[in-house]
């Protein structure tokens, strides 16, 4: 249902290095270079599950939105674990360790982190019954 999400940054080279390294594990790559404005990351199929890392259009400082979060899908719980660990190793901050939510036995397995600009990310796998 969702086509893409964008998150803001005040330091484009640092943000792109973070997302290049983080998204490589799930097949994410730079798909559209927007120059000084930013970059759109794509997955295996261009046009699906896109993530923009951008300077705000209004040229005001980028700030993380309160209650705003971008959720990135993972093919299995082990990938959720790797993405969370990678985000922290790249300088992100922990917002919730990997595990089932809301309780053991749930089909939702997720982890949470903030990127270098404070944007909240979720990494999740939804187990099909």
C-alpha positions as CSV (number, residue, x, y, z in Angstrom):
1,X,0.0,0.0,0.0
2,X,2.8,2.5,0.8
3,X,4.9,3.6,-2.2
4,X,7.7,5.5,-0.4
5,X,8.7,7.5,2.6
6,X,11.2,10.3,3.0
7,X,13.4,11.3,5.9
8,X,15.3,14.4,6.4
9,X,19.0,15.0,6.9
10,X,21.2,18.0,7.6
11,X,24.4,16.2,6.6
12,X,23.9,14.4,3.2
13,X,27.3,12.7,2.9
14,X,27.0,11.2,6.4
15,X,23.4,10.1,5.9
16,X,24.1,8.5,2.5
17,X,27.0,6.6,3.9
18,X,24.8,5.3,6.8
19,X,22.0,4.2,4.5
20,X,24.3,2.7,1.8
21,X,25.8,0.4,4.5
22,X,22.5,-0.3,6.3
23,X,20.3,-1.1,3.3
24,X,22.9,-3.2,1.4
25,X,21.9,-6.2,3.6
26,X,18.4,-6.2,2.2
27,X,19.2,-5.3,-1.4
28,X,18.6,-1.6,-1.1
29,X,20.6,0.7,-3.4
30,X,20.7,4.2,-4.7
31,X,18.1,4.4,-7.4
32,X,17.7,8.1,-8.1
33,X,20.3,10.7,-7.4
34,X,18.7,14.1,-6.8
35,X,22.0,16.0,-6.4
36,X,22.1,18.4,-3.4
37,X,18.4,17.5,-2.6
38,X,19.2,13.9,-1.7
39,X,18.8,10.4,-3.0
40,X,16.0,7.8,-3.4
41,X,16.9,4.2,-2.4
42,X,15.1,1.4,-4.2
43,X,14.9,-2.3,-3.5
44,X,15.0,-5.1,-6.0
45,X,12.2,-3.6,-8.1
46,X,12.4,0.1,-9.0
47,X,9.2,1.9,-7.9
48,X,8.4,-0.3,-5.0
49,X,9.4,0.2,-1.3
50,X,11.4,3.4,-2.0
51,X,13.1,5.5,0.8
52,X,14.1,9.0,0.2
53,X,17.0,10.6,2.2
54,X,16.5,14.3,1.5
55,X,17.2,17.8,2.5
56,X,13.8,19.4,3.5
57,X,12.1,21.1,0.5
58,X,11.6,24.3,2.5
59,X,15.3,24.6,3.2
60,X,14.7,24.6,6.9
61,X,16.7,22.3,9.2
62,X,15.7,18.7,9.1
63,X,14.2,17.4,12.4
64,X,12.8,14.0,13.3
65,X,9.0,14.0,13.4
66,X,7.4,13.1,16.8
67,X,5.5,9.9,16.2
68,X,7.0,9.5,12.7
69,X,8.8,6.2,11.9
70,X,9.9,4.4,8.8
71,X,9.5,0.6,8.9
72,X,11.7,-1.5,6.7
73,X,10.8,-5.1,6.0
74,X,13.1,-8.0,6.4
75,X,12.8,-11.6,5.0
76,X,13.4,-13.2,8.4
77,X,14.1,-12.5,12.1
78,X,17.9,-13.0,11.6
79,X,17.9,-10.1,9.1
80,X,16.0,-7.9,11.6
81,X,18.7,-8.7,14.2
82,X,21.5,-7.8,11.6
83,X,19.8,-4.5,10.5
84,X,19.4,-3.4,14.1
85,X,23.0,-4.3,15.0
86,X,24.3,-2.6,11.8
87,X,22.4,0.6,12.5
88,X,24.0,0.8,16.0
89,X,27.4,-0.1,14.6
90,X,27.0,2.8,12.1
91,X,26.4,5.3,15.0
92,X,22.6,5.0,15.3
93,X,20.9,4.7,18.7
94,X,18.9,1.9,20.1
95,X,15.1,2.4,20.4
96,X,14.1,-1.2,21.1
97,X,16.0,-4.5,20.9
98,X,15.0,-7.2,18.5
99,X,12.2,-9.5,19.6
100,X,8.6,-10.5,19.1
101,X,6.0,-7.8,19.6
102,X,3.9,-7.5,21.7
103,X,4.7,-10.9,23.3
104,X,6.4,-14.2,22.6
105,X,4.5,-16.1,19.9
106,X,3.4,-13.0,18.0
107,X,3.8,-13.1,14.2
108,X,5.5,-9.7,14.4
109,X,9.3,-9.6,15.1
110,X,10.8,-6.2,15.2
111,X,13.6,-3.9,16.3
112,X,13.9,-0.1,16.5
113,X,16.7,2.4,16.1
114,X,17.3,6.0,15.3
115,X,19.6,7.1,12.4
116,X,22.3,9.8,12.7
117,X,19.8,12.6,12.3
118,X,17.4,11.1,14.9
119,X,14.9,9.6,12.5
120,X,13.2,6.6,13.9
121,X,13.5,3.3,12.0
122,X,11.8,0.0,12.5
123,X,13.0,-3.3,11.1
124,X,10.4,-6.0,11.0
125,X,9.5,-9.5,9.8
126,X,5.9,-10.6,9.8
127,X,5.6,-14.4,10.0
128,X,2.9,-15.8,7.7
129,X,0.7,-18.4,9.3
